[in-house]
Amino acid sequence: MPGRSGAAQLVAAGEADIALLARVRAGDAAAFRALIDRHLKSVVAIARRMLRDDAEADDVAQEAMLRLWRSAATLELGEGGARPWLRRVASNLCIDRIRAGAREHVTDEVP
C-alpha cells in the first residue's frame, strides 16, 4: 500500500480481515484461505520464538487457525483485524504447552 502511513496500512489490513471474516461466516473457504495466507507466517513466528520447536510451533499455528475458523460466526474483529486476536490465541496456546511441559518434567522427577 504505497503512499499510506503505517497506521493507515494497519487500518486497511484490519478492514480487509473484517471483510474476509464476513465471507468466512458465509462459508467461503477461499476467504478463510486468504486469512491463513495473510497471517500464518506471523503466527508460526510467534510460536517458534516462544516454544523454540518448529514442530510444536506448526501445531500451535494450525490450532490457532482452526480456532479462527470455529469462532468466525461470533468473532468481532477490531480495527487491527485478525492479527491481534491470532497473536493472543497463539501466545495462550504456547503458554499452555510450556506449562504442560513443566508439569510433565516435575512429574518425571518425583520418585
N, C-alpha and C positions, 0 to 999 in steps of 0.2 A: 504494500500500500504506500507507494511513494508519495511524498508531499504531505503526509499526515504526521502529527506528533505521536509520540509513544502512547499517550493516554487515548488519543483518538483511535489508534490502531487496536488498543485493548477493547475499547467500547465496540468497535466494528466487529472484532472477533467474537465478543460476547453476544452481539446481536445475531451473528451468523450461527452460533451454537444454539441460541434460543429458537431460531427458525428450523434448524436441523432437528432439535428435540421435538418440536411440534410435529414434524414429519414422522419421527420415530413413533410418537404416540399413535399416529395413524397407521402404523405397521410398515413403514417404509424402511426396508432393510438397507437400501443404498444410503439413506441418510445416516443410519447407525454406522455403516462402514465409513462414511465421511467423518463422523465424530471420532471413530477409532483412529483414522489416518491423521487427524488433527492433533490428537492428544496421547497416543500410545507411547511415543518416544519419550515424552517428558515424564509420564507415569513410571515407565521402566527405569528411567534415570534416577528418580527419587528412590524407588525401591532398591536399586543397586547400591546407592550411597548408604542407605540405612542398613541393609542386610549383608552387603559385601558378598553376595552369592548370586550369580547370574540366573541359575535355575529357579531359585526362590523368588527373585525379582520378577521373572517372567510369570510365575504363578500368581504373584500379587497383582501384577498388571492385568492379567486375564480376569481375576476375581473382581477387580475394580471396574473393569468394563462390563462384566456380567451384572454387577450391581447397578450400573448406569442403565443398562437395558431393562432390568427389573423395576427400577424406580422411575422410569420415563413417564409413566402415567401420572405420577403425583409430584415429581420433582419440579421445583420452581427455581430457575437459574437467575442469578443476579446479573449485574452489569458485566461482571467478569466472565460470564458464560460457564461452561462446564469445567474449566481448568481449576478453579479453587475447590470445587466440590470433589473432583477426582483426586486432587492433591491430598485433601483431608482423608478421603476414603483410603487411598494408598498408604498414607502415613499411619493411619489407625490399624490397617491390616499388618503392616510391618511391625508395629509395636506389639500387636497380639502375637506374632510369630516369635519375636525376640523374647517376650515374656514366657511363652510356651517352652522355648528352648532353655531358658534359665531354670524353669521348674523341672524339666527333664534332667538337666545337669545336676541339680541339687538332689533329686531322687536317686540318680545313679550313684552318688557318693555316700548316701546314707547306708550304714551296714544293716 
